[in-house]
Amino acid sequence: MLTKIWLVAMVFFTLLYAFLLFERGIVLISDPQPVAIALGLAILFFPITAVAAIFFEVRFGIRLSKISKLVQNSNIELPEYELKASGRADHASGKAAFEAIQGRIQEDEENYLLWFLLADAYDKLGDRKRARAAARKSISLAKEAKAL
C-alpha cells in the first residue's frame, strides 16, 4: 500500500511540474521574439514527454501487477530463491531457478505466466534489461490469451 501512495504522490508532483512547465512554454510561444518562440516549443516537448513516460510506465506496472495476481492464483510451481538482504537472489539459487524456468519455457513458449517468472528471475539476478524484455513478452502473450 505504501508503494501505491508513493506512486500517486510522484505522479501528482510530476504532472504538476509538467503542467507548470507547459504553461511557461505557452507564455514563451506567445512572445513575438523568434528565440522565445523556439525556446517555448522546446519547453513544450518536455512536459509532453514526461506525461507520455508516466502513462507508459504506470500502464506497464498495472499490467504486471495483474499478471502477478494471475501467477499467485494459478497452480504453477513457483521457484525458490535464497535472497540476500538487498532482495536479490543468491547467485547459485537464482541461476538454478532461472535455468529451470527457461527449460519450462522451451516446453511451452506461449505461457505468459512462465515468461513473468522468467522476468522475475532476471530481476532477482540483477539483469533489469532482460527482466523488462521478458516482462514485455509476458504482457504481449497475456494480451494474446485475453488474460489482460
C-alpha positions as a LaTeX table, in Angstrom:
\begin{tabular}{lrrr}
\hline
Residue & $x$ (\AA) & $y$ (\AA) & $z$ (\AA) \\
\hline
Met1 & 0.00 & 0.00 & 0.00 \\
Leu2 & 2.87 & 2.35 & 0.79 \\
Thr3 & 4.22 & 1.82 & $-2.72$ \\
Lys4 & 0.91 & 2.89 & $-4.23$ \\
Ile5 & 0.85 & 6.03 & $-2.06$ \\
Trp6 & 4.38 & 6.92 & $-3.23$ \\
Leu7 & 3.37 & 6.23 & $-6.83$ \\
Val8 & 0.37 & 8.54 & $-6.59$ \\
Ala9 & 2.46 & 11.26 & $-4.93$ \\
Met10 & 5.25 & 11.05 & $-7.51$ \\
Val11 & 2.79 & 11.05 & $-10.41$ \\
Phe12 & 0.95 & 14.02 & $-8.92$ \\
Phe13 & 4.10 & 16.10 & $-8.45$ \\
Thr14 & 5.46 & 15.17 & $-11.87$ \\
Leu15 & 2.18 & 16.10 & $-13.53$ \\
Leu16 & 2.08 & 19.37 & $-11.57$ \\
Tyr17 & 5.63 & 20.15 & $-12.72$ \\
Ala18 & 4.73 & 19.21 & $-16.30$ \\
Phe19 & 1.65 & 21.46 & $-16.20$ \\
Leu20 & 3.65 & 24.42 & $-14.88$ \\
Leu21 & 6.39 & 23.85 & $-17.45$ \\
Phe22 & 3.77 & 23.55 & $-20.20$ \\
Glu23 & 2.30 & 26.86 & $-19.06$ \\
Arg24 & 5.72 & 28.54 & $-19.32$ \\
Gly25 & 6.11 & 27.14 & $-22.83$ \\
Ile26 & 2.77 & 28.66 & $-23.87$ \\
Val27 & 3.80 & 32.04 & $-22.47$ \\
Leu28 & 7.08 & 31.91 & $-24.42$ \\
Ile29 & 5.33 & 30.92 & $-27.65$ \\
Ser30 & 3.03 & 33.93 & $-27.36$ \\
Asp31 & 6.07 & 36.25 & $-27.28$ \\
Pro32 & 6.87 & 37.84 & $-30.68$ \\
Gln33 & 10.63 & 37.14 & $-30.41$ \\
Pro34 & 11.76 & 34.16 & $-32.55$ \\
Val35 & 14.18 & 32.98 & $-29.85$ \\
Ala36 & 11.38 & 32.96 & $-27.27$ \\
Ile37 & 9.12 & 31.02 & $-29.64$ \\
Ala38 & 11.86 & 28.44 & $-30.29$ \\
Leu39 & 12.54 & 28.13 & $-26.57$ \\
Gly40 & 8.81 & 27.81 & $-25.88$ \\
Leu41 & 8.48 & 24.99 & $-28.41$ \\
Ala42 & 11.47 & 23.22 & $-26.87$ \\
Ile43 & 9.98 & 23.61 & $-23.39$ \\
Leu44 & 6.63 & 22.16 & $-24.57$ \\
Phe45 & 8.43 & 19.00 & $-25.59$ \\
Phe46 & 9.45 & 18.13 & $-22.00$ \\
Pro47 & 6.03 & 18.04 & $-20.29$ \\
Ile48 & 4.52 & 16.07 & $-23.17$ \\
Thr49 & 7.39 & 13.57 & $-22.93$ \\
Ala50 & 7.01 & 13.37 & $-19.13$ \\
Val51 & 3.28 & 12.67 & $-19.32$ \\
Ala52 & 3.81 & 10.01 & $-22.00$ \\
Ala53 & 6.57 & 8.33 & $-19.98$ \\
Ile54 & 4.42 & 8.29 & $-16.85$ \\
Phe55 & 1.50 & 6.85 & $-18.77$ \\
Phe56 & 3.53 & 4.02 & $-20.30$ \\
Glu57 & 5.35 & 3.15 & $-17.06$ \\
Val58 & 2.16 & 3.11 & $-14.96$ \\
Arg59 & 0.38 & 1.01 & $-17.60$ \\
Phe60 & 3.35 & $-1.39$ & $-17.62$ \\
Gly61 & 3.21 & $-1.68$ & $-13.83$ \\
Ile62 & $-0.55$ & $-2.23$ & $-13.73$ \\
Arg63 & $-0.35$ & $-4.98$ & $-16.34$ \\
Leu64 & 2.49 & $-6.72$ & $-14.49$ \\
Ser65 & 0.54 & $-6.44$ & $-11.25$ \\
Lys66 & $-2.41$ & $-8.20$ & $-12.90$ \\
Ile67 & $-0.14$ & $-10.96$ & $-14.21$ \\
Ser68 & 1.43 & $-11.30$ & $-10.76$ \\
Lys69 & $-2.02$ & $-11.90$ & $-9.28$ \\
Leu70 & $-2.74$ & $-14.46$ & $-12.00$ \\
Val71 & 0.53 & $-16.25$ & $-11.13$ \\
Gln72 & $-0.38$ & $-16.28$ & $-7.43$ \\
Asn73 & $-3.86$ & $-17.65$ & $-8.17$ \\
Ser74 & $-2.61$ & $-20.31$ & $-10.58$ \\
Asn75 & $-1.27$ & $-23.71$ & $-9.63$ \\
Ile76 & 2.05 & $-23.04$ & $-11.35$ \\
Glu77 & 5.12 & $-24.11$ & $-9.43$ \\
Leu78 & 6.99 & $-21.06$ & $-8.13$ \\
Pro79 & 10.79 & $-21.10$ & $-7.93$ \\
Glu80 & 12.55 & $-20.97$ & $-4.59$ \\
Tyr81 & 15.23 & $-18.33$ & $-4.07$ \\
Glu82 & 17.70 & $-17.75$ & $-1.31$ \\
Leu83 & 17.54 & $-13.97$ & $-1.05$ \\
Lys84 & 20.26 & $-11.62$ & 0.10 \\
Ala85 & 19.44 & $-8.63$ & 2.31 \\
Ser86 & 19.24 & $-6.46$ & $-0.84$ \\
Gly87 & 16.34 & $-8.58$ & $-2.16$ \\
Arg88 & 18.42 & $-10.08$ & $-4.93$ \\
Ala89 & 18.76 & $-13.82$ & $-5.20$ \\
Asp90 & 21.87 & $-15.66$ & $-4.16$ \\
His91 & 23.67 & $-16.31$ & $-7.45$ \\
Ala92 & 23.54 & $-20.12$ & $-7.18$ \\
Ser93 & 19.85 & $-20.34$ & $-6.26$ \\
Gly94 & 18.93 & $-17.65$ & $-8.78$ \\
Lys95 & 20.82 & $-19.38$ & $-11.56$ \\
Ala96 & 19.19 & $-22.73$ & $-10.74$ \\
Ala97 & 15.70 & $-21.18$ & $-10.72$ \\
Phe98 & 16.45 & $-19.30$ & $-13.92$ \\
Glu99 & 17.57 & $-22.45$ & $-15.73$ \\
Ala100 & 14.51 & $-24.37$ & $-14.50$ \\
Ile101 & 12.16 & $-21.64$ & $-15.73$ \\
Gln102 & 13.98 & $-21.38$ & $-19.04$ \\
Gly103 & 13.59 & $-25.13$ & $-19.53$ \\
Arg104 & 9.85 & $-24.88$ & $-18.80$ \\
Ile105 & 9.53 & $-22.04$ & $-21.31$ \\
Gln106 & 11.17 & $-24.15$ & $-24.02$ \\
Glu107 & 8.38 & $-26.69$ & $-23.47$ \\
Asp108 & 5.61 & $-24.04$ & $-23.51$ \\
Glu109 & 6.77 & $-20.82$ & $-25.20$ \\
Glu110 & 3.29 & $-19.25$ & $-25.23$ \\
Asn111 & 2.78 & $-19.39$ & $-21.45$ \\
Tyr112 & 2.74 & $-15.80$ & $-20.20$ \\
Leu113 & 2.94 & $-16.96$ & $-16.57$ \\
Leu114 & 6.29 & $-18.63$ & $-17.24$ \\
Trp115 & 7.56 & $-15.50$ & $-19.01$ \\
Phe116 & 6.56 & $-13.50$ & $-15.93$ \\
Leu117 & 8.54 & $-15.91$ & $-13.73$ \\
Leu118 & 11.49 & $-15.54$ & $-16.11$ \\
Ala119 & 11.26 & $-11.75$ & $-15.79$ \\
Asp120 & 11.24 & $-12.14$ & $-12.01$ \\
Ala121 & 14.27 & $-14.43$ & $-12.16$ \\
Tyr122 & 16.18 & $-11.94$ & $-14.31$ \\
Asp123 & 15.24 & $-9.18$ & $-11.88$ \\
Lys124 & 16.36 & $-11.17$ & $-8.87$ \\
Leu125 & 19.68 & $-11.83$ & $-10.62$ \\
Gly126 & 20.08 & $-8.08$ & $-11.24$ \\
Asp127 & 19.61 & $-8.09$ & $-15.03$ \\
Arg128 & 16.99 & $-5.35$ & $-15.37$ \\
Lys129 & 17.23 & $-5.03$ & $-19.14$ \\
Arg130 & 16.40 & $-8.68$ & $-19.77$ \\
Ala131 & 13.82 & $-8.63$ & $-16.96$ \\
Arg132 & 11.91 & $-5.85$ & $-18.69$ \\
Ala133 & 12.16 & $-7.62$ & $-22.05$ \\
Ala134 & 10.75 & $-10.84$ & $-20.55$ \\
Ala135 & 8.04 & $-8.84$ & $-18.78$ \\
Arg136 & 7.05 & $-7.18$ & $-22.07$ \\
Lys137 & 6.89 & $-10.63$ & $-23.67$ \\
Ser138 & 4.69 & $-11.83$ & $-20.79$ \\
Ile139 & 2.34 & $-8.88$ & $-21.25$ \\
Ser140 & 2.19 & $-9.47$ & $-25.00$ \\
Leu141 & 1.35 & $-13.15$ & $-24.55$ \\
Ala142 & $-1.22$ & $-12.36$ & $-21.86$ \\
Lys143 & $-2.95$ & $-9.91$ & $-24.18$ \\
Glu144 & $-3.00$ & $-12.53$ & $-26.95$ \\
Ala145 & $-4.52$ & $-15.02$ & $-24.47$ \\
Lys146 & $-7.10$ & $-12.37$ & $-23.48$ \\
Ala147 & $-5.91$ & $-12.57$ & $-19.86$ \\
Leu148 & $-5.44$ & $-8.79$ & $-19.62$ \\
\hline
\end{tabular}
